[in-house]
Amino acid sequence: MNANLNFEIKAIATAVPSKIFHCSSLYEDFGKKEIDAIIQTTGVSRVRIVGEHTTAADLCFAAAQELLTTLSLDKSTIDGLVFVSQTRDYILPQTSHVLQSRLGLNETTFCIDIPLGCSGYVHGILQAALLLNSTSCENILVLAGDTTSKMINPKDKSVRMLFGDAGSATLVTRSDLTGYFEVRSDGSGANKLIMPAGGYREPSNFETSITREAEDGNMRSENDIYMDGMAIFEFMIKRVPQLVESMLATLNWKKDELDLLALHQPNMFVLNYLRKRLKLEPEKVPIVVEGFGNTGPCSLPLIFSEKGNNLNKTSRLQKVIMAGFGVGLSWAGFSCNLSNTTFIQPKEI
């Protein structure tokens, strides 16, 4: 799918857990040499993780409250709420409906859940832009976040040292500004990043909950996330450069005209590889994964919440591309103008 749509991102806020998991705490379980090697490769030495009773909706709620307060925004002007998360509060009802009530939004607010991870933020902005262009809505909150730590076996170092928890809120409004979207999917790779049990294809039961030894001494059950790291790496280094080059060509932007390329944050190695492959300067491809880990659908807004005010000082942010990629398999990107966007620092909860 390709689309040109009118919209503007007015503000971005995020919320992160106050609890920090240090990867070095795994020395005793897996050995200092192996853990240090993983830290050096991924660039992730610590991640933020929620407590037992905190959900992705709680993180997104905190981010939304911060955004509404900072902008002194009248809640009655919000007429759409898009919640993007793989870790929703319930199978049913939709968490977006729960958040509509928690935030005190009107009963006329359009609500929808998008259960998607790494490329989810792009899909959330796309859904908002479609609603705005239909003239059904004027101001939409896109709430994107995950508590991936709840889906990880603590004895699986292959993912425990990569994924962190975070939530975000983005205000998307009707505008004359135009953004371009490219969205792609390849479900033949669905089993490369998957939680095998827990849905209706394979419901959770005693058998699926048994932890067994997997590759490289990792342990997991069928109720835990599994990632084929090499397959996902090969997917990213093939598809992401193709996506960015295609978007630049369609937009008729030269690389030196691009103010910023915001990429989903899987790990430091992948981000540096993609930047070099695309022949872009380090300052044009910001990295925040080192302090937060891979935060799924929140990784893109977290870039701007964490570094946005500094980016504003060094870039016009008029020609920006954001790209997300991963679970699905899915990859997607959109262009936007962030020169008048308010960036709100991450709130700890």
C-alpha positions in Angstrom: 0.0 0.0 0.0 1.2 3.5 -0.9 -0.7 6.6 0.1 -0.4 10.4 0.2 -2.4 11.8 3.1 -2.8 15.2 4.9 -2.0 15.3 8.6 0.3 16.9 11.2 2.0 15.5 14.3 1.4 18.2 16.9 3.1 16.6 19.9 4.9 13.4 21.1 5.1 12.2 24.7 6.4 9.0 26.3 6.4 7.2 29.6 8.9 4.6 30.8 9.2 2.4 33.9 11.4 3.7 36.6 12.7 0.1 37.2 16.0 -0.6 35.3 17.2 -4.1 34.4 20.9 -4.2 34.0 22.2 -6.8 31.6 25.3 -7.3 33.8 23.0 -9.0 36.4 23.0 -12.0 34.1 26.7 -12.6 34.6 26.1 -15.4 37.2 23.6 -17.2 34.9 25.4 -17.1 31.6 29.0 -15.9 32.3 30.5 -12.5 32.1 32.3 -13.1 28.8 29.2 -14.1 26.9 27.0 -11.3 28.4 29.6 -8.6 27.7 29.9 -9.9 24.1 26.2 -9.5 23.6 26.2 -6.0 25.2 29.0 -4.9 22.9 27.2 -6.2 19.8 23.8 -4.9 20.6 24.8 -1.7 22.4 22.1 -2.4 25.0 23.4 -2.5 28.6 20.1 -1.8 30.4 16.4 -1.8 29.7 13.3 -0.4 31.4 10.9 -3.0 32.7 7.5 -2.6 34.4 6.3 -4.1 37.6 3.9 -7.0 37.8 0.7 -4.9 37.8 1.7 -2.2 35.2 0.5 -2.7 31.6 1.2 -1.0 28.3 -2.1 0.8 28.7 -0.8 2.3 32.0 2.3 3.6 30.3 0.3 5.1 27.4 -2.2 6.6 29.8 0.7 8.4 31.7 2.1 9.6 28.4 -1.3 10.9 27.2 -1.9 12.7 30.5 1.5 14.4 30.2 0.7 15.4 26.6 -2.7 16.8 27.4 -1.3 18.7 30.4 1.7 20.1 28.6 -0.5 21.4 25.7 -3.3 22.5 28.0 -5.6 20.6 25.6 -9.3 20.5 26.0 -10.2 16.8 26.1 -13.5 17.4 24.3 -11.5 18.2 21.1 -10.2 14.7 20.9 -12.4 12.6 18.6 -10.2 9.6 17.9 -8.1 7.2 19.9 -5.8 4.5 18.3 -4.1 2.1 20.6 -1.2 0.2 19.2 0.1 -2.7 21.3 0.8 -6.5 21.3 0.3 -6.5 25.1 -3.2 -5.2 25.5 -5.0 -5.3 28.8 -7.5 -7.9 27.6 -8.4 -10.2 24.7 -11.7 -8.4 24.9 -12.8 -5.6 25.2 -10.5 -3.4 23.2 -8.1 -1.5 25.4 -8.7 1.7 23.4 -12.3 1.7 24.8 -10.9 1.3 28.3 -8.5 4.2 27.7 -11.2 6.4 26.3 -13.0 6.1 29.7 -9.8 6.5 31.8 -8.8 9.6 29.9 -12.3 11.1 30.2 -12.8 11.4 26.4 -16.2 11.9 24.8 -18.5 8.9 24.1 -18.4 10.0 20.4 -14.6 9.2 20.3 -13.7 6.7 17.6 -11.6 3.9 19.3 -9.6 1.1 17.7 -6.8 -1.3 18.8 -4.0 -2.3 16.4 -2.2 -5.4 17.8 1.1 -4.8 16.1 4.7 -4.4 17.3 7.8 -3.1 15.6 6.0 -1.4 12.6 3.0 -0.6 14.7 3.6 3.1 15.2 3.6 3.7 11.4 0.3 1.8 11.2 -1.1 3.9 14.0 -0.2 7.1 12.3 -1.6 5.8 9.1 -4.9 4.9 10.7 -5.1 8.4 12.2 -4.3 10.0 8.9 -7.0 8.0 7.1 -9.6 9.1 9.7 -8.5 12.7 9.4 -8.7 12.6 5.6 -12.1 11.1 5.7 -13.1 14.3 7.6 -14.5 12.1 10.4 -12.0 13.4 13.0 -10.0 16.5 13.7 -7.7 15.5 16.6 -6.6 11.9 17.3 -4.4 10.4 20.0 -2.2 7.6 18.8 -1.1 5.6 21.9 1.6 3.1 21.2 3.5 0.9 23.6 4.4 -2.6 24.8 5.4 -4.4 27.9 7.4 -7.1 26.1 9.2 -8.1 29.3 6.0 -9.9 30.3 6.3 -12.2 27.2 10.0 -13.2 27.7 11.3 -16.2 29.6 13.8 -14.9 32.1 16.2 -17.6 31.1 16.3 -16.6 27.4 19.2 -14.2 27.1 18.7 -13.9 23.3 15.7 -11.6 23.9 15.8 -10.7 27.6 18.8 -8.4 26.9 17.1 -6.7 23.9 13.5 -5.8 24.8 12.3 -3.0 27.1 8.9 -1.6 28.1 7.6 1.9 27.2 4.4 3.7 26.2 3.7 6.8 24.1 1.1 9.4 23.1 1.1 11.3 19.8 -1.4 14.0 18.9 -2.2 13.8 15.2 -4.4 16.6 13.7 -6.0 17.7 10.5 -3.7 19.8 8.4 -2.7 20.9 4.9 0.7 19.2 5.4 1.1 16.0 3.3 2.8 12.8 4.4 3.6 9.8 2.2 3.2 6.2 3.4 4.6 2.9 2.2 3.3 -0.2 4.0 4.5 -3.8 3.2 3.8 -7.3 4.7 5.2 -10.8 4.3 3.3 -13.3 6.4 5.4 -16.2 5.2 7.9 -15.1 7.8 5.4 -15.0 10.7 7.2 -17.8 12.5 10.5 -15.9 12.7 9.2 -13.7 15.5 6.4 -15.3 17.4 4.8 -16.3 20.6 3.5 -19.7 19.5 0.9 -20.4 22.2 -1.8 -18.2 23.9 -4.1 -17.5 21.0 -6.8 -19.7 19.5 -4.6 -21.5 17.1 -2.7 -23.0 20.1 -4.3 -22.1 23.4 -2.1 -22.0 26.5 -2.2 -25.1 28.6 0.0 -27.0 30.9 2.1 -28.5 28.1 2.7 -25.1 26.4 3.9 -23.6 29.7 6.8 -26.1 30.2 10.2 -24.4 29.9 12.6 -26.4 27.7 16.2 -25.8 26.6 16.5 -24.3 23.1 19.5 -23.1 21.1 22.7 -21.7 22.7 21.6 -22.6 26.2 18.5 -20.4 26.1 15.3 -21.6 27.8 11.7 -20.9 26.8 8.2 -22.3 26.6 5.7 -22.0 23.9 4.0 -19.2 25.9 7.2 -17.1 25.5 8.5 -15.0 22.6 10.7 -16.8 20.1 12.9 -14.8 17.7 15.0 -16.3 14.9 17.7 -13.6 15.2 19.6 -14.4 12.0 16.4 -14.5 9.9 15.1 -11.2 11.3 18.5 -9.6 10.8 18.6 -10.7 7.1 15.0 -9.4 6.7 15.9 -6.0 8.1 19.1 -5.4 6.1 17.3 -6.4 2.9 13.9 -4.7 3.3 14.7 -1.5 5.2 17.2 0.0 2.7 14.7 -0.9 -0.1 11.9 0.9 1.7 13.9 4.1 2.4 15.3 4.3 -1.1 11.8 3.7 -2.6 10.4 6.5 -0.4 13.1 8.9 -1.2 12.6 8.3 -4.9 8.8 8.7 -4.7 9.2 11.9 -2.7 11.9 13.1 -5.1 14.2 13.8 -2.1 17.9 13.5 -2.3 19.7 12.0 0.6 21.4 15.3 1.6 17.9 16.9 1.7 16.7 14.5 4.3 16.7 16.1 7.7 16.3 12.9 9.7 15.7 9.2 9.3 14.1 7.7 12.4 14.4 4.0 12.4 12.8 1.4 14.7 15.4 0.6 17.4 16.2 -3.2 17.4 19.8 -2.9 18.5 22.9 -0.7 17.9 24.6 -3.1 15.4 21.6 -3.2 13.1 21.1 0.6 13.2 24.8 1.3 12.4 24.7 -1.2 9.6 21.6 0.3 8.1 22.9 3.8 8.4 26.2 2.9 6.6 24.3 0.9 4.0 22.2 4.0 3.3 25.3 6.2 3.4 23.8 8.7 5.9 25.7 10.7 8.5 25.3 9.5 12.2 23.5 12.7 13.2 20.7 11.9 10.7 20.0 8.5 12.2 19.5 9.0 16.0 19.9 6.1 18.4 18.2 5.7 21.8 18.3 1.9 22.1 21.3 1.9 24.5 19.2 3.1 27.5 15.8 1.6 26.7 16.3 -1.5 24.5 13.9 -2.4 21.8 10.5 -0.9 22.9 8.5 -2.2 19.9 5.8 0.3 18.7 7.2 2.9 21.1 10.7 3.0 19.7 10.0 5.7 17.1 8.2 8.2 19.4 10.8 7.5 22.1 13.5 8.9 19.7 11.7 12.2 19.6 10.6 12.3 23.2 14.2 11.6 24.4 16.2 13.5 21.8 13.7 15.8 20.0 14.6 19.1 21.7 18.3 18.6 20.8 17.4 17.5 17.3 15.4 20.7 16.8 18.6 22.7 17.5 20.6 20.9 14.8 17.9 20.1 12.1 14.9 21.8 10.5 13.0 18.5 10.8 11.0 19.5 7.8 11.9 16.4 5.8 11.7 13.4 8.1 11.1 9.7 7.4 10.1 7.3 10.0 10.3 3.5 9.4 9.3 0.5 11.5 10.0 -3.1 10.8 9.8 -6.5 12.4 7.1 -8.9 13.6 4.6 -10.0 10.9 6.8 -9.8 9.0 6.0 -6.2 8.3 7.8 -3.1 7.3 6.4 0.4 6.8 7.4 4.1 6.6 6.0 7.5 6.3 7.3 11.1 5.7 6.3 14.1 7.8 7.2 17.6 8.8 8.1 17.9 12.5 9.3 21.5 12.5 6.4 22.6 14.7 6.0 19.5 16.8 6.2 19.7 20.6 8.5 17.0 22.1 7.9 16.1 25.7 10.6 14.4 27.7 9.9 10.8 28.9 8.0 10.5 32.1 9.0 7.9 34.6 6.3 5.9 36.4 
